[in-house]
Amino acid sequence: MASHNHNLTLDINIPAGAKKVVLAGNPNSGKSVFFNYFTGMYVDVSNYPGTTLEISHGKFGNDVLMDTPGVYGISSFNDEEKIARDIILSADLVINIVNAVHLERDLFLTQQIIDTGIPVVIALNMLDEAEKRGLGVNAELLEKELGVPVVPTVAVKKKGLEEIKDKLSEARKGKRISVLKNIITKYMDRVGTEGEALLILEGDPVIAARHGVEPDNLREDIYLARRRRVNQVVQIVMEEKQVKKTLSAQLGRLMIRPVTGIPLLLLALWAMYQVIGVFIAETVVDLMEEVVFEEIYSPAVTNFLSRFIPEGTVFSEILAGEFGLLTMTVTYVFGILLPLVIGFYFFLSLFEDSGYLPRIATLVDRALSGIGLNGRAVIPFILGLGCVTMGTIVTRLLGSEREKRITIFLLGLTIPCSAQLGVIVGMLAGLGYQFALAYLMVILAVFIAVGSFLHALLPGDSTDLLIDLPALRIPRVDNVFKKTMIKSYQFIKEAIPLFAVGALLISTLSLSGLLERVQIWLTPLTVGWLNLPAGAATAFIMGIVRRDFAAAGLASMSLAPVQVLVSLITITLFVPCIASVLIIFKERSKKEALLMWAGTWVVAFLVGGIMAQLITLFSFVGESGSIMAAAISFSVTIVVLSTLCKLKYRGSQKVGAIPLGR
């Protein structure tokens, strides 16, 4: 049986007599592919660094196999290194995945693991990519130099994976760097293992504290000696030839240059819109909702239930009424949202598997620096378009707590999930480009303004973008299909219970008469401030459970075009779904999470109401003119104000910063 550990803790039971086999490697070296093959379990495989953010473990023959986050070394520089260090130090043997394309970089970790004295087998991976770049690596010479078995592999094509299994019995300790030979025993009488003695010599404060000793100060000497040894090995085993640049290399380069990269990104988004916003939202969803569920499924369920439960009773209404568990909930999940979710995850999987995501990160790096982030933050934002919960977890790959705070708040506030996005695109598609443009302008302005405000308010600076650009490749059909299906299934698994709770809540309020009272109580807000029908209050109540639930509710209402725009802006900025809120509480402190949750309520109704009032103010120029005038005036105003705020606060940061830390 295999499982994940989302908290990066090590509470894993190892059966008696079983070995602990650990996969270790640099980011984007392909560890997850090895894990999937050896355990038969699927963990996310993506063509960008930082995919492994949780510890996965599974049965591997009679032993236990553990995956680790991609790291460049095993020290205490960040959370990923700390957890990888502890897992590796406890291993019986390590399968070290080395990316042949970046041999000089990856071998530093390899040599450090060898220096711990743990038996190692090396998988020399991505040899096909190395060959395309004119890099030849002699595996036999590498094995001789390092003193451990080396197996050439191309994991994505399943080449060499069985040979790795065969070589595990030959795993052995490798050749340490010479500087350690006389000093590795210095702490052995106090720590017990060579690996811990090594890290104390390297000045690791955590390991030293565990054993009550002072960390040594030999890190620089050991690191320099290790680097020299790695450079020496690379010179011996690697041969470089001049090759003509491939089409994928040229395309990859064009993707990160603003002049060509922005049009390519817009082209990709346009293709996505045509498939999801036009074909799926207008054709597939209409067919599923109106024909399959409203004409066939719901009448069949109602007729079947009427044989056992009299119509008009409370139980009948809860199961098959206007907000029925077996009618509305099923129709929303499978008839409206699931087709859109599948379409979105299909494109997201294409972007991930092709290696396009890190190139988008590079392209937008400069723009994101204006709100205190670097290009790496675009990865949680894009993944958040699939599921905000997932995007929030992925913020772990960001370089500082400050960047995580800004990104999580912007994710919860301005990024709609795939299901919600699909409904939004479908509702805007029939209104004309002015409505879509106004919607994008307002959400983008809120994104910039809130980001700039947090950038000014929170102490500290952005970290620099350090990201590997993997080879651009044609997405693998099996991985794209598997990833799309698994994530869509996870959506159903998460959405159905929450939707059922929401439907039950609305039914109870409706049958007890409270729903009508709530609508009346909220009339000053919904009708007076947002210029929406009183019934919109029902959608906002649904939105507390899930925003896509609310969006689907709005889609079923009869709204004027201007009301559609205002309601979509409000529900986009509305509170994140319950699952996302729970993850935010888990990732941040309770104080921060509560501030973020309360902040979304205020911003959503404030922005939605201002837009409604501005549209009314500009109504003398006609419908299209009024929404564009309102969107432009609102966006320009809040962006200018936030920029002035940023300039003022950043200038006086030393005396004016307000910490929100844990």
Secondary structure by P-SEA (a helix, b strand, c coil): cccccccccccccccccccbbbbbbcccccaaaaaaaacccccccccccccccbbbbbbcccbbbbbbccccccccccaaaaaaaaaaaaccccbbbbcccaaaaaaaaaaaaaaacccccccccaaaaaaaacbbbbaaaaaaaacbbbbbbccccccaaaaaaaaccccccccccccccccccccccccccaaaaaaaaaccaaaaaaaccccccaaaaaaaaaaaaaaaaaaacbbbbbbcccaaaaaaaaaaccccaaaaaaaaaaaaaaaccccccccaaaaaaccccccccaaaaaaaaaaccccccaaaaacccccccccaaaaaaccccaaaaaaaaaaaaaaaaacaaaaaaaaaccccccccccccaaaaaaaaaacaaaaaaaccccccaaaaaaaaaaaacccccaaaaaaaaaaaccccaaaaaaaaaaaaaaaaaaaaaaaacccbbbbcbbbbbcccccccaaaaaaaaaaaaaaaaaacaaaaaaaaaaaaaaaaaaaaaaaaaaacccccccccccccaaaaaaaaaacaaaaaaaaaaccccaaaaaaaaaaaaaccccaaaaaaaaaaccaaaaaaaaaaaaaaaaaaaaaaaaaaaaaccccaaaaaaaaaaaaaaaaaaaaaaaaaaaaaacccbbbbbcc
